[in-house]
Amino acid sequence: MTARPREPHVRADDAGLWLSDGDWTEGPIPWALLATRDRNRTRWLLGRPDRPGWRLTLEGDVPADLAARLPKNGQYGRWIDAVGLWKAAAACAIVAVGVVAIGLAAPAWVARAVPMAWERRLGDAMVGDFGTRLCRAPAGRAALDGLVRRLSPDTDDLQVSVTAVPVVNAAALPGGRIVIFEKLLTEARSADEVAGVLAHEIGHVHNRDVLAAMARQAGIGVVLASFTGDVGNTLGTLIAARYSREAESAADAYAILTLGRARISPLPTARFFARLATIEDRMPQLAFGYLSSHPLSTERRRRFERAAATHRDDRPALTAAEWTALRRICTDDPAVERSELAF
């Protein structure tokens, strides 16, 4: 309902499964309504066919009495087992060919035909999959909100988050959601550099490029994931997907106009691009970074440099105190969970 993860207490009886978390309770969930989505030695992933997107992960050893009640995996999956492997494969092939044909023929048109309310739900689910890796230190959050308002004062539904993932990147997600990865903040030398990258991602949001890139590169996998709720496994593919040359150029133009309206110099952004291109090869932790999803070129950097020559009376994107708070938004959040790799 909200894409917010819970860590509930689980108990079972003859009526079904019961979940509780503080004053929230769900149950009994009849055993017949549960389906095993995945199972290995360390976890048991349950879903509900009657509730798309609902999932429950049981970590570690599942007690024997509970395991005996849980549904077992089919050989291939419920509906595949029901109709047969070859019939299911043929049906999937027909659907895949149709979806890919539509995606290749008109990805931009397909993206614009998707209702914004559906796109927002997909974006919220993707952001929610970061869970405890989202950084919410109050001072850093306030600095980020101020920067977003300065860059896009007329956009009410734009939501920007920071996540504790060691990757130099920022990604526009469906529905006006943008995620900044922590290492982008720590590698940037000024808030102006971050402002330029963020303005570029806002350009992708404004032009609704995200779903077009999904349709063009990720294909049916992302489309199906949006209906099953398994968006976490597709997020890496989305971030790695490259926009078309036209989309990148349009996002650059939008970023330059945005920086001009906000009276922020584009020159630090051009310098950041140039520096990032030179250090990508010698920093293994930057693999799957900004250059993976935003291939740079000399002409793109020069475009920002030329735009900077026309600016007058620019002001820093953030004060020194605000910039420090934004860079520490994850460090100062005691509840944030860190990991070496996110995908």
C-alpha positions, 0 to 999 in steps of 0.5 A: 500500500505504501512501499514502506517495508516492515519487520513484523513478528510472524506467528502461525496457527490453523487459520493462517499466518499472522503478522504484527508490528506495533499497533499494526496487525494483519491476519489471519492470512489463509495458507491457500492465499500464500505462494512461494516466490523464491527459496534458498538456504538463507531466505524464503520469499512469499507472495500473495496472488490476490495482492500484487506487490505483497511479499514477505521475506523470512530470513534464516532458518524457518521453524519446522512447524512453520515450514511444513505449512508453507506452500512448496515451489512448483517445478517451474511456477504455478501457472507454468505448471498448470498449462505446461512448459512448452505452451507457457514458453510459446505464450511468453515468446509471443508476448515478448515479441509483441512488447519488444516490437512496440518498445523498439518502434515507439518507446517515447510514445509508449512512455507518454501514454503511461498514466502518471499515477501508475508511473509514480507508483512504480517510482515509489516502489523503486525508491522504497526498495532501498529501504534502510539505505535511504539517508534522512539526517535532518540538516542534510535533508533540509539542504537538499530540499532547499537545492531542489526548490531552487532548481525546480520551484514550480514542480510540486511532485518532484522527490529527491532522495539520497541513498548510502550506496558507494557509487558515483551516480544519480538516477531519475526514476519513474514518476518524478523520483530521483535518487542520488548515490552517496559517493556522488556527494563525497566525490563532488568538490562543490554543491554547484557540481551536484546542482548541475548533475541534479538539474540534468536528472530533473531534465530527464524527469521533465521530458519523461525520458525514464520510461522511454529508456526502460521500454527501449533497453530493459524491455519486458522484464521491467514491465513485468516487474512493475506488476509483480512488485519485484522492482528491486531486481530491475533497478540496476538495469534501469540505472545502467540503461543509456538514454538516447543521444537526443534525450541526453542533449535535451536534458543538458539543455534543460539543465543549462536553462535551469542553472541559469534561472537559479543563478548557478554557474554551469562551469563546475558541472563541466569540470566535474564531468571532465574530472570524472572521465579521467578517474573512472579507469583508476577507481574500481569502486566507480564501476557502474557509475555515472559514465555507465548511464551518462556517456560523456563527450568533449562537446557536452562538457564544452556546452556547459563551459560556453553557457558559463561564459554568459552567466553574471551574478551567479551564487553558490548552490548552497552555503558552506554549512548546507553543503557540509550537511548535505555531504554528511546526510548519510554519515549523520543518520544513525539508522542508515544501513550501509553495504559494499554493493547495492546490486 
